[in-house]
Amino acid sequence: MKLSVIVSTYNRTDALNAVLAGLAGQAGIDPADWEVIVADDGSGPATREVVESWQTRFPCTLRHVWHEDTGFRLAAIRNRSATVACGEYLVFLDGDCIPFPDFAHHHLKLAEAGWFVAGNRVLLAEKFTRKLLTSKQPAAPANWGALRWLLARVSGKSNRAIPWLRLGLDSARKKRAQRWQVLKGCNIGVWKSDFMRVNGFDEAFSGWGHEDSDFAVRLIRAGIRLKDGRFAVPVLHLWHKENDRSQQPENWARLEVTLKGHHVRATLGLDQYLEPDIP
């Protein structure tokens, strides 16, 4: 089984560099068994330069998928990137979320037919984030041990003290199998076949908000259950200013339509990027 990690980004090169540094340090996975795709929502040339600077020294294939900047179109660039992904299993990761060295390995361990994975995040404080992104090793905390994380929590650098802890929790991971609210869009694992079955993310959601919840609702409606990824695949979420949420009320109304409806496939999804069958 091959894994495709799809990293979404938009004009935040310092954070993207830190995330790629974290991915470059992955352990327990063969280079031939995975790839990374930077899903670029219309960034300027600086983002392409960051990707190119990593390509010559990255442990696996690293690709850059870009579309024109016509506003916040996260769902669209994720769908477009998924259509070119080589992996049977997809992991969607935000470009401001640094993975731990066992991130790819544990996502593959959690992969199970009929299930998708909701990963979690550890929030890093503003001052600590700024310091980290100007350092020579911005992904260093992903390699910290228990004591340093305890100190980080006590000093207010993060909101968690035990992101290093890994637990099996096989049965417990399935206790919230139909709780779509558990999913956070910054860290998702899903079979590509299931992603295509629901037609990916719905691009009818304009701007920030709730396209990840809509995605989870439709997956569950399709008979695919949610597996909790806590204590297995956490990521370090770098601080940033709150996104423009002016479209949030409209998107919430659209999510309510999904919740009250019966559809499984996105109304405006990835099928628009697929080549039609040739007779």
Phi, psi and omega in degrees: 000134178254144182251136172242117176263119183253112186256112180274141183208158173204106173048044174223075189293326181295317178292317179300319179299319179294319180294317178294327175297319177296318179291326178294339181264017181294141180238157175079017179218134181286139180306329181284349187262004180204167177213161176236132177240121175274113181267100192260113184278044174095026179294164176283182185301334183300325180292317177300321180295321177297315180298314181297326180292334179271335188301325183284348183230015183275147184286347178217181178297131179235119183239160182235118177247126187231146165225167185296146179279103175235031183110178182295109181226055181300314181301319183293314182288330175292316178298314181300318181292322180296326182291336180259357181294139180271344186281150173283340181236133182249138171238123178262124185228131177288149183284013172234023182236108183279125180276154172282163183299340180258013185301305182296317180302314183284330175297321177293324178294326181280341183299127182211137180304133178088004183226149167238159189247131173257103177282170180238177183222156174246124184275129177259144184289159183300308183298318180294320178300313181299318179294319182296317185285348175258002180272167180282341180231075186293342179262009185304320182300338179295346180252007180290154175263188187299316184296314181295326178288326176296316178295323179296320179292316181296323182274001176082015179283334180216168178260008180222148179252347186232042178293347179281343186285132177241130181230149179292296175051036187307310182285324181296331181295342184255010184284341179243045190298337181240018179268088182299337182295342182291330187290134171242130187296347184282350188201092185228137172243129183206144176294139180299324179297322177289323178300317180289327180300323180262008178066030174068205178282149182270113182283358174293340174285115185259129181076196185284140163117121163077000176292333177288321177294317177301318179299314180295318180300316183290324176298313181297320179296331179280000178095008179263131187258158184266131177248132183280124184263011179298147182060028176218310185228054178288159173228158180262110185272113180290139181298145171206162177295151181299135179295158175299118184250025182296335181268359186301315180299318179295319180292324177296320177297322179292322177296321179298325176298318178297314182298326181271349185267198183226001186285150179252321184272142176298140180291326176227093189234207188286345184298340178288346179260356180272140178289135179294150179299137178269122181301000000 
